[in-house]
Amino acid sequence: MNIQWPQIIMALVYMAALVVIGLVMSRRIKSSDDYWVGGRSVGPISTAISYCAAYYSTVAIVGAVPLYYMYGIGYHALETIGCIFFTGVIIFIFVGVRMRAISERVGAVSLPGFLANRFDCNLIRLLGGLVIAFMAIPYAVSVLKGIADAMTAIAGIPYVVGVFALALVALFYLVSSGYWGVATTDLIQGITIAVAVFVLAAVGVVKAGGVTNIFTTINQQDPSLLTMPGPLSWAQIFSYAWVWALIAFGQPQLTTKFMGLKDGRTMKTVIRASVIWMFIFAVANMLVAGSARVIYGGAISENMDLLAPQMALDVGGIGISGIFLCGAIAAGLSTLVALVLTSSSAVCKDIVEDYASIKKGSKSNLDSVKFSRIVTAIIFVVSIALAIRPWDFVWSMSTMAAGAMGSAFTAPMILGLYWKRATKEGCIASVVGGCLVAVVWYLLGLTDVIHSFVPGTLAGFVLMIVVSLMTKPMNKEKLELFFN
């Protein structure tokens, strides 16, 4: 493919703006709390859009369109309902409010730190940090590869050049400004993602002859695409669509967004902004897929991931394809930096700084912010190396990473917030057992039956309840910090 210089220039200008924002926001970094959670001073709109941008990665803006194209409106509607209800409303009400208040009360800036304080157990900090460190990095590598592939498809940018360019931009504004830079750039990235998909949808609908013609054509091609559950079974719908809504509850790169919110009382604003953004994104994505069925006659290609980028080139020309490229970059970068920041906090804050200090019985003499930046830079170097020459086992790990992290943390977090009888032994069993079940399920190739998150999380809940009931209850005074 020939290099598309106009689209490249648009992407370079966009990425340069992100670097400038990172440089400006770096002035706000005065402490480790500023670096990890923005000094708990991030506004509700920024929190909402940052959360959405991190949740909807390149997979959503590039990979979701082919799924809607092949499985139809029924699949899309059920996925949208699940995502908005669970990921845009329930998680904020039942997790966000309490986590924001309690994390400040106990000084937690990460999910392992939160659980370690809740169960008064330093080992949980280490175990949680290790799970995140091992799973978040390959997950980040897969996201980095996905953006670079999109840049190659849309603008003809060589893959290795794309990897380096993206990683260096993300490295600069993340290392310099931490969570402040992430939250601020994510606000811009979220708007960019929504605009990119909305513009492509508008052009696609016009090219396809209008919404009525889209539905008429789809009905002629395959009437099942307009029904529920469409060509899939209900079990497949749950595994493909709703699991990704439920899995957010145990994703540390998402739940820690609540800790940076300025005021927990503004959570209603966060919910409104999240729901509006998700709805616009979902409807626009479906219109892109529907338009594509008319434009391409319902044909199935060998690489369906190129459907949306190719459509942007075919119907939008330089301008639309350039905007879509910026949207794909925004979707990937927002998730990439969230994962790297989470992995960095696991290594630096949870394992080295907090766990080691408590183990030794003395406070660490490290310059926390400087050390955080060094660790973040090292993780980026590792990610670049793995993305340029990916090993097979890295891609296997990246595929199961979300399921493993979700299985490790969902039960401990939910029961830790709402069940006083939960104990540290139960939490340890849940983190280890849930993660292991998800990994083994994936390695046995059983994800075709149902996503590894489901058996892993069920195992986590069972282990936490059973082991907690078999062990000594926690000290009531300690529980007052969490349940008062």
Disulfide bonds with the S-S distance in Angstrom:
none
